[in-house]
């Protein structure tokens, strides 16, 4: 689809086939980033991962992130720090979309679907209870012991272009594994530690699932639900 954003001619890849051509077939041509004033001032002269032009500098920065900052080994080595954050006792925090838009949106949509399907919520709580028990919170090591049966036919890692939450090709997100780990742990903690119900007697079938357009697909209205602590104190 061709549109003009002000004076800028723009091509929109609005289908899976078009996305595959942009992100896979011709990604060596389209992997760079155009120069504009916003990235020049906000990204230190286009020096960060998102706005840097494709070339030697970007490849070295990507390699640094992939091998040393966001590798599976590094993520696993920081497991104790994530556990410490979960147990810090922080009663309230902002799920900051500016810093972790895909992670925040994914967590909200997963909870939405669980609230719309209470029987699935109960099944997940039962599985967590059997593995973890009701005396402690979920730890990352517990997640590997859960039922891993896969029913999804679409992979989220960029190989299937119907769903590309982390992008694909050369510019795919290097933090994909960290995001997947954080989402799994966050959802597991929320489901295991709390019983959830909708406010004002709302029924699951009445839950609004309208979407809002953005860099990622978010809920149009924020999810509102009432938690009740369920672990043994």
C-alpha positions as CSV (number, residue, x, y, z in Angstrom):
1,X,0.0,0.0,0.0
2,X,1.3,3.4,-1.0
3,X,0.5,6.5,1.1
4,X,2.1,9.9,1.8
5,X,2.9,10.9,5.3
6,X,3.0,14.6,4.7
7,X,5.8,15.0,2.1
8,X,7.2,11.5,2.7
9,X,6.2,8.8,0.3
10,X,5.6,5.6,2.3
11,X,5.0,1.9,1.5
12,X,3.0,-0.1,4.0
13,X,3.4,-3.9,4.1
14,X,-0.1,-4.8,5.2
15,X,-0.2,-8.5,4.5
16,X,1.9,-11.6,5.4
17,X,3.2,-11.9,1.8
18,X,4.3,-8.3,1.7
19,X,5.9,-8.5,5.1
20,X,7.9,-11.6,4.0
21,X,9.2,-9.7,0.9
22,X,10.2,-6.7,3.1
23,X,11.7,-8.7,6.0
24,X,13.2,-11.7,4.3
25,X,13.4,-11.5,0.5
26,X,14.6,-7.9,0.2
27,X,15.8,-7.3,3.8
28,X,19.4,-6.7,2.6
29,X,18.1,-3.7,0.7
30,X,15.6,-2.4,3.3
31,X,17.5,-3.1,6.5
32,X,18.9,0.4,6.9
33,X,17.2,3.4,8.5
34,X,16.5,6.8,6.9
35,X,18.0,10.0,8.4
36,X,15.6,12.2,10.2
37,X,15.9,14.9,12.9
38,X,14.1,12.9,15.7
39,X,16.6,10.0,15.6
40,X,19.5,12.4,15.2
41,X,18.7,14.1,18.5
42,X,17.0,11.4,20.5
43,X,19.3,8.5,19.5
44,X,22.7,10.2,19.8
45,X,23.1,10.8,16.1
46,X,21.4,7.6,15.1
47,X,23.8,5.5,17.2
48,X,21.4,3.2,19.0
49,X,20.2,-0.2,17.9
50,X,16.8,0.8,16.5
51,X,17.9,3.9,14.4
52,X,21.4,3.1,13.4
53,X,22.0,2.7,9.7
54,X,22.7,-0.8,8.5
55,X,26.5,-1.3,8.1
56,X,29.6,-2.3,10.1
57,X,28.8,-0.2,13.1
58,X,25.3,-1.7,13.4
59,X,26.5,-5.3,12.9
60,X,29.1,-4.9,15.6
61,X,26.5,-3.5,18.0
62,X,24.1,-6.3,17.2
63,X,26.8,-8.8,17.7
64,X,27.7,-7.3,21.1
65,X,24.0,-7.4,22.2
66,X,23.4,-11.0,20.9
67,X,26.6,-12.6,22.3
68,X,27.3,-10.6,25.5
69,X,24.2,-8.8,26.7
70,X,21.2,-10.9,25.6
71,X,22.5,-14.4,25.1
72,X,20.8,-17.3,26.8
73,X,23.8,-17.8,29.0
74,X,23.7,-14.1,30.2
75,X,19.9,-14.2,30.7
76,X,20.2,-17.3,32.8
77,X,23.0,-15.8,34.8
78,X,20.8,-12.9,35.8
79,X,18.0,-15.1,37.0
80,X,18.7,-14.3,40.7
81,X,18.4,-10.6,40.0
82,X,14.9,-11.1,38.4
83,X,13.9,-13.2,41.4
84,X,15.1,-10.4,43.7
85,X,13.0,-7.9,41.8
86,X,9.9,-10.0,42.0
87,X,10.3,-10.5,45.7
88,X,11.2,-6.8,46.4
89,X,7.7,-6.1,47.7
90,X,6.9,-3.3,45.3
91,X,3.2,-2.9,45.6
92,X,2.6,-0.9,42.4
93,X,4.5,-0.2,39.3
94,X,3.9,1.2,35.8
95,X,4.0,-1.4,33.0
96,X,6.0,1.0,30.9
97,X,5.0,0.7,27.2
98,X,7.7,3.1,26.1
99,X,10.4,0.7,27.3
100,X,8.8,-2.7,26.7
101,X,5.8,-2.2,24.5
102,X,5.7,-5.8,23.1
103,X,6.1,-7.4,26.5
104,X,3.5,-5.2,28.2
105,X,1.0,-5.7,25.4
106,X,1.6,-9.5,25.3
107,X,1.1,-9.8,29.0
108,X,-2.2,-7.8,28.9
109,X,-3.5,-9.8,26.0
110,X,-2.7,-13.2,27.6
111,X,-4.5,-12.1,30.8
112,X,-7.4,-10.9,28.7
113,X,-7.7,-14.3,27.0
114,X,-7.4,-16.2,30.4
115,X,-10.2,-14.0,31.9
116,X,-12.3,-14.7,28.8
117,X,-11.8,-18.4,29.3
118,X,-12.0,-19.2,33.0
119,X,-11.7,-22.9,32.5
120,X,-8.2,-22.4,30.9
121,X,-7.3,-20.1,33.8
122,X,-8.2,-22.8,36.3
123,X,-6.3,-25.4,34.3
124,X,-3.2,-23.3,34.3
125,X,-3.5,-22.6,38.1
126,X,-3.8,-26.3,38.7
127,X,-0.7,-27.1,36.7
128,X,1.2,-24.4,38.5
129,X,0.0,-25.6,41.9
130,X,1.1,-29.2,41.1
131,X,4.6,-28.1,40.1
132,X,5.1,-25.2,42.6
133,X,2.6,-25.7,45.4
134,X,0.7,-22.9,47.2
135,X,3.5,-22.0,49.7
136,X,5.9,-20.2,47.4
137,X,5.9,-18.0,44.3
138,X,6.9,-19.3,40.9
139,X,10.6,-19.4,40.0
140,X,12.0,-19.5,36.5
141,X,13.3,-23.0,37.1
142,X,9.7,-24.1,37.7
143,X,8.6,-23.1,34.2
144,X,10.6,-25.8,32.6
145,X,8.6,-28.4,34.5
146,X,5.2,-27.3,33.2
147,X,3.3,-29.0,30.4
148,X,5.1,-27.9,27.2
149,X,2.7,-29.3,24.7
150,X,2.5,-26.9,21.8
151,X,-0.9,-26.4,20.1
152,X,0.0,-23.2,18.2
153,X,0.7,-23.4,14.5
154,X,2.3,-20.0,14.2
155,X,5.8,-19.3,15.5
156,X,6.4,-15.9,17.1
157,X,10.1,-15.8,16.4
158,X,9.8,-14.2,12.9
159,X,9.7,-17.4,10.8
160,X,6.0,-17.1,10.1
161,X,4.9,-13.7,8.8
162,X,1.3,-13.8,10.1
163,X,2.8,-12.9,13.5
164,X,6.0,-10.9,13.9
165,X,6.0,-9.3,17.4
166,X,9.8,-9.1,17.4
167,X,10.3,-8.4,13.7
168,X,12.2,-10.6,11.4
169,X,15.3,-10.7,9.3
170,X,18.4,-8.6,10.0
171,X,16.6,-6.1,12.1
172,X,14.7,-8.5,14.3
173,X,14.8,-7.8,18.0
174,X,17.9,-9.1,19.8
175,X,16.0,-9.2,23.1
176,X,13.5,-11.8,21.9
177,X,14.6,-14.5,24.4
178,X,14.7,-12.1,27.3
179,X,11.2,-10.8,26.5
180,X,9.8,-14.4,26.2
181,X,11.4,-15.3,29.6
182,X,9.9,-12.2,31.3
183,X,6.4,-12.7,29.8
184,X,6.3,-16.3,30.9
185,X,7.4,-15.5,34.4
186,X,5.2,-12.4,34.7
187,X,2.0,-14.3,33.6
188,X,2.9,-17.3,35.7
189,X,3.3,-15.2,38.8
190,X,0.0,-13.3,38.2
191,X,-1.9,-16.5,37.6
192,X,-0.3,-18.5,40.4
193,X,-0.4,-15.9,43.2
194,X,-3.9,-14.5,42.6
195,X,-7.5,-15.4,41.8
196,X,-8.9,-13.0,39.2
197,X,-12.4,-11.7,38.6
198,X,-13.9,-9.0,36.4
199,X,-15.3,-5.9,38.1
200,X,-19.0,-5.0,38.6
201,X,-20.3,-8.5,37.9
202,X,-19.0,-8.5,34.3
203,X,-19.2,-11.8,32.5
204,X,-16.2,-13.1,30.6
205,X,-18.1,-13.0,27.3
206,X,-18.7,-9.2,27.9
207,X,-15.0,-8.4,28.1
208,X,-14.0,-5.8,25.6
209,X,-11.3,-7.0,23.2
210,X,-11.2,-4.1,20.8
211,X,-7.7,-3.2,19.5
212,X,-5.9,0.1,19.2
213,X,-3.5,0.8,16.3
214,X,0.1,1.5,17.3
215,X,3.6,0.2,16.9
216,X,2.2,-3.0,18.5
217,X,-1.5,-4.0,18.7
218,X,-2.7,-2.9,22.2
219,X,-6.1,-3.1,23.8
220,X,-8.2,0.0,23.1
221,X,-9.2,0.2,26.8
222,X,-6.9,-0.9,29.6
223,X,-7.7,-4.2,31.2
224,X,-9.4,-3.9,34.6
225,X,-9.6,-7.0,36.9
226,X,-9.7,-7.6,40.6
227,X,-7.0,-9.9,42.1
228,X,-7.4,-11.9,45.3
229,X,-4.3,-13.4,46.9
230,X,-4.4,-17.2,46.8
231,X,-1.1,-18.5,48.2
232,X,-0.8,-19.7,51.8
233,X,0.5,-16.9,53.9
